[in-house]
Amino acid sequence: MKKLFIASVLSLSALAAQAKDIVETAVAAGQFKTLATALQAAGLVDTLKGKGPFTVFAPTDAAFAKIPKAQLDALLADKAKLTAVLTYHVVPGKVMAKDVKAGKVKTVQGGELTIATAGGVTVDGAKVTATDVAASNGVIHVIDSVVLPK
């Protein structure tokens, strides 16, 4: 009985160690290198490694590539503006795809994203291309464009 209990505790520890937070999950996916760089530049890595839960609408590297290089470089160099843009992609709580409803949703930045569900889900016009990427402290939904606060 004692051995079984110890094995169970070790199994739970192993599972907990395998669960990746939002930042680790995004990095492991391989298509969010620019997002990871931006999070680092803005000093938001520790925030998104925090308890959460968070829902992140994560732009891919291809989404960031739509921004002209000079404009992207300027954004990466402006910590305050970069922080506003990145936190605009984050919603408090864990919202799975099945729970998404059309309408306005408040972001960590303080603004509101507009969610539309007709003909596929969009977030401020950015198309959601993958959903429910689970992380230990929330969920990631992949979007095809960077969305900017109003």
Sequence and secondary structure as in RCSB ss.txt:
>XXXX:A:sequence
MKKLFIASVLSLSALAAQAKDIVETAVAAGQFKTLATALQAAGLVDTLKGKGPFTVFAPTDAAFAKIPKAQLDAL
LADKAKLTAVLTYHVVPGKVMAKDVKAGKVKTVQGGELTIATAGGVTVDGAKVTATDVAASNGVIHVIDSVVLPK
>XXXX:A:secstr
 HHHHHHHHHHHHHHHHH   HHHHHHHHSS HHHHHHHHHHT HHHHTSS  EEEEEE HHHHHTS HHHHHHH
HH HHHHHHHHHTTEEES   GGG  SEEEE TTSSEEEEE TTS EETTEEEEEEEEEETTEEEEEESS     
